[in-house]
Amino acid sequence: MKVAVIGVGYWGPNLVRNLLQIDACEQVVAHDLDESRLKGIIRHYPTTAIAHDLDQVLSDPAIGAVVVATPVKTHAEIAMRALEAGKSVLVEKPLAISSSEARALVDLARSRRLLVMAGHTFLFSPPVQRVKRLIEAGELGTPLYVQSSRVNLGIHRSDVNVVWDLAPHDLSILWSWLGEHPRSVSAIGRSQNGAPADVAFLDLSYPSGCLANLHLSWLAPTKVRRMTIVGSRRMVVYEDTNAEEPLRIYDSGAEPPNPDDLSAPGGGFTWTYRTGDVVSPRIDSWEPLKAELEEFLARAGRGETPDEREEAAVQLVRVIEAAEESMRGGGAPVSL
Ligand SMILES: NC(=O)c1ccc[n+]([C@@H]2O[C@H](COP(=O)([O-])OP(=O)(O)OC[C@H]3O[C@@H](n4cnc5c(N)ncnc54)[C@H](O)[C@@H]3O)[C@@H](O)[C@H]2O)c1
């Protein structure tokens, strides 16, 4: 099928580049309100067709799927129009700027027997998938807490704050690892001169008892993309910026005193610490964005409609709304 990419600013050209490598995509059609962006696409990817308005995309029956990479506030309207025109849609993260819009998108896709999928690219990342398998196999024991730092001197967006921009990555990864959604969130953030917040700290608590802390910032001296997951058996440090060694698995732990176990070190009256091997597993390498697009086109081609992954994408938007509510309330916890 022909696939249209709507919005070819910073991220859209990556979508075009990857779609051009996918067999299921016969041709890429690009549309953007800014003509200069379209000229850049033709210069770099000359086989791409150009559509000068959205109606040209929506009225073309050969275009079976649409990928939306425009500012977050425009996601729902463009995706709705594409669904109404009979196209399946991949919407870049986050699915929409409000949970009601995200809900409406998923409901509309179901009623039209089409797919609307959220572009949570990290779900297709090899190290993220490896950690998921480690957790599912019980290698880490019970997940106790996760700490994430996603900071750098990043592009300050004017349309959304840093939580809307970066938290979708952490929240989607946490959903895939823990298999649950937070039951409460508290958040604080700060901004400069009334611009959208450029630093935020989120605390999440999950029904299982697992805790997570996210540090999100566009204002930091170095680029850090690190998640530490502490389990009752092992601990993992995932560093996305470390191509050589993205995962380190620590056979470390601490057991509380157990006076019934007299054979334990300290006669069962002291904490027992374990510091064993540190393993850096070999991780396969592929481009997550290409895998995401392949999955989208395969699901759309099979005629799939939204499932629990899209329900999770709606809930993720709800968590961000709750984080903003908490930020407005000075960090008071908001239940979900
Ligand atoms: N998955 C990821 O890792 C990842 C990374 C970066 C950005 N994103 C997402 O991609 C989306 C776009 O981000 P970006 O950084 O490319 O933004 P951007 O501002 O650089 O680009 C957006 C483009 O959309 C165009 N546009 C705006 N409104 C439009 C409309 N109504 N119709 C057609 N074109 C329109 C603009 O002219 C611009 O060229 C956002 O949702 C963002 O969250 C995802």
The ligand as an ORCA input file, in Angstrom:
! r2SCAN-3c Opt
* xyz 0 1
  N       8.923      8.429     18.796
  C       9.854      9.297     19.076
  O      10.910      8.946     19.606
  C       9.654     10.746     18.727
  C      10.743     11.606     18.652
  C      10.510     12.937     18.334
  C       9.216     13.400     18.121
  N       8.184     12.537     18.225
  C       6.804     13.014     18.024
  O       6.643     13.404     16.672
  C       5.708     14.487     16.581
  C       6.348     15.634     15.826
  O       7.483     16.076     16.534
  P       8.639     16.901     15.806
  O       9.735     16.995     16.792
  O       8.909     16.343     14.453
  O       7.921     18.336     15.655
  P       8.282     19.478     14.601
  O       7.633     20.699     15.129
  O       9.747     19.488     14.323
  O       7.560     19.020     13.252
  C       6.159     19.044     13.098
  C       5.849     19.308     11.610
  O       4.433     19.237     11.449
  C       4.037     20.279     10.564
  N       2.625     20.569     10.830
  C       2.083     21.253     11.863
  N       0.738     21.203     11.814
  C       0.427     20.502     10.698
  C      -0.793     20.140     10.096
  N      -1.988     20.461     10.638
  N      -0.751     19.414      8.951
  C       0.440     19.067      8.374
  N       1.632     19.397      8.901
  C       1.619     20.105     10.060
  C       4.964     21.431     10.873
  O       5.042     22.330      9.768
  C       6.290     20.704     11.132
  O       7.067     20.581      9.966
  C       5.326     14.828     18.031
  O       4.138     14.174     18.341
  C       6.452     14.239     18.858
  O       6.044     13.873     20.159
  C       8.370     11.231     18.496
*
